[in-house]
């Protein structure tokens, strides 16, 4: 078989897959398709990136990074609120840089981040342009991406294992909405300890109901409350454990709406707020991009069309996310352990290269 | 009761054997015993007016100085005897483990001075976990021929001291038709309460007062009875019935207190027709002054606080219709499940031509940066400055405080009550838990919640807002800070 044809087939197949992924992203965000968890999204993105690295035509690291960046820009534009896609792309870019540096033989620490000293002494931008060709680079990159995939598969388990360190017996724990990470966390703790969980239902999507049924089937004493009762019951809550959609670069959260109220109530009663978030949710975004930060869905959820005449005269908002500032958060539990919100910026520098923050 | 009667007879006999003054003393003593008996009857939910003067306070068993109105020294040993007998009574009651015990203990602690007894009786509807109280209530209702409403569904353990009823099983299903004991206007009212057709503090009070007017119109004094005492006794089963349908609110409690006072103040030589007209006018005046005109006064004060271009946040229970178009402002209505009362308020505001925005309570922190003032309504204002209101109000106040937006509470003075409360658990109301079930995209997650043993649904009705979240309270008396509530109560009590 001619290698060229094979490559062509591989390319067509690849473009098809990328297009399918993009349209899935667009559809999934509108709320009509099946809501997929961030972990799935991260895994699919990484698998797709591995396929790109394997099948696309590139000769040196710079080319590959260029391809990935282009595709990455398209993907993030398809669904800006789905930040795990962008995070995975940045992780892969960092992997490529590392592999390249290792192939070149230079140690990793020298071209880490740009220090002020380096800026003054080296004079100008780094001359690194990733144009050298290394034969083993492809295999190394694919191997590294495979490692990333295994890490992704183990995130929930790693978080689960820390559950018993944080939950004591006869506690009352509050949570909001539905987070698969928190669900696994609580179920793991419930194997050994007895405690109560209060779930705020998180209107209008009411995902808290599903969480409550799932937790009660595992034998945990669960209570469902309305969003309006969060402050009223907070005085009897010992801990608040929540999941989030994204962890922002300053240690703040972009979480499901209602979380800010929950965080304020917890602060008022000095209740610790624990966020269970795997590392792939950490995003180098800062919260001051006001126009891209919020996502809105159809106001039909809030005021249905059956309400009739008043609909045309009224503004209805249905935001999906809330910003929670880092001062309200006590602890982050991730697959690599527990951190304070002030440490998040450091973790970010380990995961992503500063030049990749803007794709 | 029998023991008390026996003791009274004994005392009477003993007094007749003593000197001439004893007749007067025994009369007083009897009155004392009467009042004591009445006080220790099972709790009427609307707190009974505290015994008026120091003389009526039953002398505590501890060594207390003699009440000031017993000047003659020869009565000292009589008093000692009476005291001993009261102690014996109390001891025997204690052996039975009567639940009335907290009440005498409370009175034991009461300072024997001219002040009223400090601890009032604990209402039944917050003692559901005490089986004796429940039994007592059942007996009382049986006597009054009112059916007892049974609890529904699994109750969250933190709230096992409260009732939880289902809306699908109204109390009236267990009543016979026609009910001989309860006036039909009251039956209708009870049904409207329990089904949520009449909701909201003001609406409930007004409906109650209208129903009582109807009762008074249809009332005829039976022979050998005085209107002032008999009418009050007639009202008691009605109040129990209404309480079973839905626990009374603070405003309703105050209204009932007022009516009872008016009725008992009717002089005995007044003719029946006159008395009835007088009572009807009293009630009419109460409604007019305390509710209708108060609302207008509050609206007038609030308009002063709203400036042009303001954006105002409203949770739905703020009954605020008297809007004049003097100012241009925008309104944001915040609504919450499951009652969704905001839609009605939204309709009314849109009809008045005010531009509105509508969000759910979970989006409050998104919308608050646009807001310049927050207006809240209150169900009751407690004596320690806490605002008791629809659930979610404290949350809005909390977020408003975090964003530095001023919070104003609008409350009529008739809703001020002497209770104190610090959290939303001890005294609250649990609504039908099935209201939380919702069907989205054809799937109802919680449909079979009753079958799952560890799952509970909590549908709270009220919550309390601490006074540091509230910047101003607008009442018909003017604009006061939250902490001035006991001052207003004191002034009101002195007036009355």
Interface residues (C-beta under 8 A of the other chain):
Chain A: X196 X198 X201 X202 X203 X204 X205 X206 X209 X210 X212 X213 X216 X217 X219 X220 X221 X222 X223 X224 X225 X226 X227 X228 X229 X230 X231 X232 X233 X235 X236 X257 X258 X260 X261 X264 X265 X268 X294 X302 X303 X307 X310 X313 X314 X315 X316 X317 X318 X319 X322
Chain B: X156 X157 X158 X336 X337 X338 X343 X346 X347 X350 X355 X356 X357 X358 X359 X360 X361 X362 X363 X364 X365 X366 X367 X390 X391 X392 X394 X395 X398 X399 X402 X423 X424 X425 X436 X438 X440 X445 X446 X449 X452 X453 X454 X455 X456 X457 X458 X459 X460 X463 X464
